[in-house]
Amino acid sequence: MMRKLRKFILIVLVLSLPGCGQLGDRSNAGNVVFVNPLNRQFAGRNVLSFDVYAEEGILHALVAVETAKPKQPYIGYLRSEDGGSSWSKPVEIGQYATATVESGAGNDVQIAAYGKSLMAIWQVTGEIPGMGPLQAVYSRDGGQSWLPGANPTGSEADQSHPDLVADHAGRFHLVWLDDRDENGHQGLRYARSSDLGRHWEMAQTIDESTCSCCWNRLALGLDGQLNALYRDMEPRDMALAQSFDAGQSWRRVSTVGAFNWVFDGCPHNGGALAWGGAQTWHGLVWTGAENKAGLYYVRSTDNGNSWSKPQAMGGESLAFHSDIADMGNERLLAVWDAMGADGSSVMLGESFDHGGHWTDARQISAPGNSAMFPRVVAAPSGALVMWIEQKPGAAKQWVAALLK
């Protein structure tokens, strides 16, 4: 039987304009405080994409906001040094884009950090509209100033759905999808940079045939081990690949949630991965398998080699995009968006026994608004959840909930 949801303080931060009047009733969320770290120039503009990254107690965020010029968004870097309660004035870095920008929700801009070294990644337009290569930009002073970097392969081919992490040696690791073999199938690719994206090395293929349009997740494990979660081609289940030598070589080690889903198409839905310490991994995976469609939690206690029986999440709702964070002391937070009578809502579930049992899901987005693509990271004083939310007839906003 599920435990009752423990009480927590929920502080909602609205990282866009206009003000709180557009966000609807959040009385069910507990104590709510609104802040607007973005300038008023963003009023009425749609938030297109975002990413958030936690490193040594500092939260780093990257956001792309619509402008009057199509596919030329404002891209800004922000940071929080108090667990997400307040944010720095954004530093614009989109001016370094070499072409119009293709990144968007589900194919998001990326940010990673190691001390004062930062790297951002986005996709720009190539020869064919809607497609194009990745571009890196970097900062050596904590995000105050930025410079353009290099493409991870030097190619102008289509590269999408990137994910980026920095290891404890200050190297930046990148995975993405591309069809470099021109066989009609995307493959999962990898490259590493030891100089903030000015040059790339170890460029290679992790899996030559994958799903074409699902995001990937890259996470560090014990002793800096690299772990890539991605959607495989046949069957369309999620898979885990690992590198134990800082990206020099990779090996597919397991299927993460073995549903044997046969599907000739793309669900536009990746997975979520969180390290639980030692040999433990927590994952969220979605499947469209007949009579099993939905979101599931899985756990590995042998470093990803095998996984627990999938545990359904979301109850009767149609749970879809998701993320997960390990908070320590056996506490996990899972977030997802789910379709209901009023549209898509962001939901929260908690476990207090390392994933053995989960609380009943609780809605944290505003009733009546459309909310989707949630992310969650552990923060010094709790957890920070971010998502995109839209009131009917209004612009898409960037919303965050700080859970104490």
C-alpha positions in Angstrom: 0.0 0.0 0.0 1.4 3.4 -0.9 2.5 5.7 1.8 0.7 9.0 2.3 2.4 11.9 0.8 4.6 13.6 3.3 4.1 17.3 3.8 6.6 19.7 2.2 7.0 23.4 1.6 6.4 24.2 -2.1 7.7 27.5 -3.4 6.8 28.2 -7.0 9.1 30.4 -9.0 7.8 31.9 -12.2 10.8 32.3 -14.5 8.9 34.4 -17.1 6.5 37.2 -17.5 3.8 38.4 -17.2 3.0 38.1 -13.5 1.3 35.7 -11.3 -2.2 36.6 -12.4 -1.8 34.5 -15.5 -0.8 31.4 -13.6 -4.1 30.4 -12.1 -4.9 29.0 -8.7 -2.0 27.3 -6.9 -3.5 27.1 -3.5 -3.2 23.4 -3.5 0.6 23.8 -3.8 1.2 25.1 -0.2 3.2 28.3 0.4 3.8 30.0 -3.0 6.2 32.8 -3.7 6.6 34.3 -7.2 9.8 35.7 -8.7 10.6 37.1 -12.1 14.4 37.0 -12.8 13.9 37.5 -16.6 13.5 41.1 -17.8 10.2 42.5 -18.9 11.3 42.3 -22.5 10.1 38.6 -22.4 6.5 39.5 -21.5 4.1 37.6 -23.8 7.0 35.6 -25.4 6.9 31.8 -25.6 9.5 29.8 -23.7 10.8 27.3 -26.3 13.3 25.2 -24.4 15.3 25.0 -21.2 17.8 22.9 -19.3 19.0 22.8 -15.7 22.2 21.4 -14.3 23.3 21.0 -10.6 27.0 21.1 -9.7 28.6 21.5 -6.3 25.6 23.3 -4.8 25.1 25.7 -7.8 22.2 25.4 -10.2 22.9 26.4 -13.8 20.1 27.0 -16.3 19.8 27.7 -20.0 16.6 29.0 -21.5 15.5 29.8 -25.1 12.7 32.4 -25.5 10.8 33.3 -28.7 11.6 36.6 -30.3 9.9 38.5 -33.2 12.4 36.8 -35.6 11.5 33.2 -36.4 14.0 30.6 -35.1 16.2 33.3 -33.6 15.4 33.0 -30.0 16.9 34.8 -27.0 19.1 32.2 -25.3 20.1 33.1 -21.8 22.3 31.6 -19.1 21.2 32.0 -15.4 22.6 30.6 -12.1 21.3 30.2 -8.6 23.6 29.9 -5.6 20.8 29.5 -3.0 19.1 26.3 -4.2 16.8 28.0 -6.7 15.2 30.6 -4.5 16.8 33.5 -6.5 18.5 33.6 -9.9 21.1 35.8 -11.5 20.3 38.2 -14.3 20.4 36.2 -17.5 23.5 36.5 -19.7 22.6 36.5 -23.4 24.6 34.0 -25.4 22.3 33.3 -28.4 24.1 35.9 -30.5 26.8 33.2 -31.0 24.4 31.0 -32.9 25.9 30.4 -36.4 22.4 30.0 -38.0 18.8 29.9 -37.0 18.1 27.6 -34.0 16.3 24.3 -34.3 16.3 23.4 -30.5 13.0 23.1 -28.8 11.1 21.1 -26.2 12.1 17.5 -26.3 15.2 18.4 -28.3 16.4 20.9 -25.8 19.3 23.3 -25.4 21.9 21.9 -23.0 24.1 23.3 -20.2 26.8 21.6 -18.1 29.3 23.0 -15.6 32.6 22.2 -13.8 33.5 25.0 -11.4 33.7 28.2 -13.5 33.9 26.2 -16.7 30.6 26.1 -18.5 29.4 24.7 -21.9 26.2 25.1 -23.7 24.9 23.1 -26.7 22.1 23.8 -29.2 21.1 22.7 -32.7 21.3 25.2 -35.6 19.7 25.0 -39.0 21.7 23.3 -41.8 21.1 22.9 -45.5 17.6 21.3 -44.9 15.1 23.4 -42.9 14.3 21.7 -39.6 17.6 19.9 -39.5 21.2 20.8 -38.8 24.4 20.4 -36.7 25.1 21.0 -33.1 27.0 24.1 -31.9 28.9 24.5 -28.7 29.7 27.8 -26.8 31.7 28.0 -23.6 32.6 30.2 -20.7 35.7 30.1 -18.5 34.5 32.7 -15.9 31.4 31.2 -14.5 29.1 32.4 -17.3 29.9 36.1 -17.3 31.4 35.9 -20.9 31.1 33.3 -23.6 32.9 32.3 -26.8 31.9 30.0 -29.7 33.2 26.4 -29.7 33.4 23.7 -32.4 31.0 21.1 -33.7 31.7 17.7 -32.1 32.5 16.1 -35.4 33.2 19.0 -37.7 30.2 17.9 -39.8 27.3 19.9 -41.1 25.0 16.8 -41.0 21.8 16.7 -38.9 22.6 16.2 -35.2 19.9 16.3 -32.6 18.7 15.4 -29.1 21.9 16.1 -27.3 22.7 15.6 -23.7 25.8 16.9 -21.9 27.6 16.3 -18.7 31.0 17.3 -17.1 33.1 14.9 -15.2 35.2 15.4 -12.1 38.3 16.0 -14.2 36.6 18.9 -16.1 36.0 17.0 -19.3 32.7 17.5 -21.1 30.9 14.5 -22.5 28.2 14.8 -25.2 25.8 12.3 -26.8 23.4 12.9 -29.7 21.6 11.3 -32.6 22.6 11.5 -36.3 22.3 9.5 -39.5 25.8 9.8 -40.7 25.6 6.4 -42.4 22.6 7.7 -44.5 20.8 4.4 -44.0 17.5 6.0 -42.8 18.3 5.2 -39.2 19.6 7.5 -36.5 22.5 6.3 -34.3 23.6 7.3 -30.9 26.9 9.2 -31.1 29.5 10.4 -28.6 32.3 12.9 -28.3 34.4 14.3 -25.5 36.1 17.7 -25.1 38.9 18.5 -22.7 39.1 22.2 -23.6 35.6 23.4 -23.2 34.4 22.5 -26.7 37.2 24.2 -28.6 38.2 20.8 -29.8 36.6 17.4 -29.6 38.0 13.9 -29.3 36.9 10.2 -29.0 34.2 10.8 -31.5 32.5 7.4 -32.0 29.2 5.5 -32.4 27.7 4.0 -29.3 24.8 2.3 -31.1 24.4 2.5 -34.9 20.7 2.1 -35.0 18.3 3.8 -32.5 15.0 5.5 -32.4 15.1 8.7 -34.4 13.5 11.4 -32.2 13.6 10.5 -28.5 15.9 12.4 -26.2 18.9 10.8 -24.5 20.2 11.0 -20.9 23.8 11.0 -19.9 24.8 10.5 -16.3 27.9 10.0 -14.2 28.1 7.0 -11.9 30.7 5.5 -9.5 34.3 6.7 -10.2 33.1 8.9 -13.1 31.6 6.0 -15.1 29.5 7.3 -18.0 26.0 6.0 -18.5 23.8 6.7 -21.6 20.1 6.0 -21.6 18.5 5.9 -25.0 15.6 4.4 -27.0 16.7 1.4 -29.1 15.5 0.5 -32.5 14.3 -3.1 -32.2 12.5 -3.5 -30.0 11.6 0.1 -29.1 12.6 -0.3 -25.4 15.1 1.9 -23.6 18.7 0.7 -23.4 21.7 1.5 -21.3 25.3 1.9 -22.6 28.3 2.4 -20.3 31.9 3.6 -20.5 34.4 2.8 -17.8 37.3 4.6 -19.4 36.1 8.3 -19.7 34.5 7.7 -23.1 37.2 5.9 -24.9 35.0 2.8 -25.4 31.4 2.0 -24.9 29.3 -1.1 -24.4 25.5 -1.7 -24.4 24.9 -3.5 -21.1 21.1 -3.9 -20.7 17.5 -3.2 -21.7 15.9 -0.8 -19.2 12.4 -2.1 -18.9 12.0 -5.1 -21.2 8.6 -4.6 -22.8 9.6 -6.0 -26.2 7.7 -3.1 -27.8 7.6 -3.5 -31.6 6.8 -0.2 -33.1 7.7 1.3 -36.5 7.7 5.0 -35.5 8.9 7.4 -32.9 7.1 8.2 -29.6 9.1 11.4 -29.1 9.7 10.3 -25.5 13.1 9.5 -23.9 13.7 8.3 -20.3 15.1 9.5 -17.0 18.1 8.2 -15.1 19.5 9.0 -11.6 22.4 7.5 -9.8 21.6 6.2 -6.3 25.2 5.7 -5.1 27.4 2.6 -5.3 25.8 0.1 -7.7 22.3 1.6 -7.7 20.5 3.3 -10.5 16.9 4.6 -10.8 15.1 5.0 -14.1 11.8 6.1 -15.6 10.8 4.6 -18.9 7.8 4.9 -21.1 6.4 2.2 -23.4 3.6 2.0 -25.9 3.4 -1.8 -25.7 -0.1 -3.2 -26.1 -1.9 -3.4 -22.8 1.1 -2.0 -21.0 1.3 1.6 -22.4 2.5 4.1 -19.8 5.3 5.3 -17.6 7.2 2.9 -15.4 9.9 3.1 -12.6 12.8 0.6 -12.7 15.8 0.1 -10.4 19.1 -1.6 -10.8 21.3 -2.7 -7.9 24.1 -4.2 -10.0 25.2 -1.1 -11.8 22.7 -1.3 -14.6 23.3 -4.9 -15.7 19.8 -5.9 -14.7 16.7 -4.1 -13.7 13.7 -4.6 -11.4 10.2 -5.5 -12.7 8.7 -2.3 -14.1 6.4 -0.5 -11.6 3.6 1.6 -13.2 3.6 5.3 -12.4 0.8 7.8 -12.7 -2.2 5.7 -11.7 -5.0 6.0 -14.2 -3.6 9.1 -15.9 -1.7 9.0 -19.2 1.8 9.7 -17.8 4.3 10.6 -20.5 7.5 12.9 -20.3 9.3 12.4 -17.0 12.4 12.9 -14.9 13.7 11.5 -11.6 16.1 12.7 -8.9 17.8 10.8 -5.9 17.5 13.1 -2.9 19.6 10.9 -0.5 18.4 9.0 2.6 16.3 6.6 0.4 14.1 9.5 -0.9 13.4 9.8 -4.6 11.4 12.4 -6.5 9.7 11.6 -9.8 7.9 14.1 -12.0 6.0 13.7 -15.2 3.3 15.3 -17.4 0.0 13.5 -17.8 -3.1 14.0 -19.9 -6.3 14.6 -18.1 -9.7 16.2 -18.7 -8.2 19.7 -18.5 -5.2 18.9 -20.7 -1.6 18.1 -19.7 -0.5 18.6 -16.0 2.8 18.2 -14.2 2.6 15.5 -11.5 4.9 14.7 -8.6 5.5 11.3 -6.8 7.8 10.5 -3.9 9.4 7.4 -2.6 10.9 7.1 0.9 12.3 3.6 0.6 14.6 3.8 -2.5 11.7 3.2 -5.0 10.0 0.3 -3.2 6.8 2.2 -2.7 5.5 5.5 -4.2 3.1 8.1 -2.9 -0.1 8.9 -4.7 0.7 11.4 -7.5 0.1 15.1 -6.7 -0.5 17.8 -9.3 2.0 20.7 -8.9 1.1 22.7 -12.1 -1.8 25.2 -12.1 -5.2 23.7 -12.6 -6.6 24.6 -16.1 -3.2 25.3 -17.6 -1.3 23.1 -20.0 2.0 22.0 -18.5 4.6 19.6 -19.8 8.3 18.6 -20.1 9.2 18.6 -16.4 12.8 18.3 -15.1 14.0 17.8 -11.5 17.4 18.2 -9.9 18.5 17.8 -6.3 19.3 21.2 -4.7 21.1 22.0 -1.4 17.9 22.7 0.5 15.6 20.2 -1.4 14.7 19.8 -5.0 14.0 22.1 -7.9 11.3 21.1 -10.5 11.0 23.0 -13.7 8.5 22.8 -16.6 6.8 24.7 -19.4 3.2 25.9 -18.6 0.6 27.7 -20.6 -2.7 29.3 -19.7 -5.3 29.2 -22.5 -4.6 32.1 -24.9 -1.4 33.1 -23.2 2.3 32.6 -23.8 4.2 29.5 -22.6 6.0 30.2 -19.4 8.9 28.7 -17.6 7.8 27.6 -14.1 9.7 26.1 -11.2 8.7 24.5 -7.9 11.3 24.5 -5.0 10.5 21.5 -2.7 12.0 21.9 0.7 
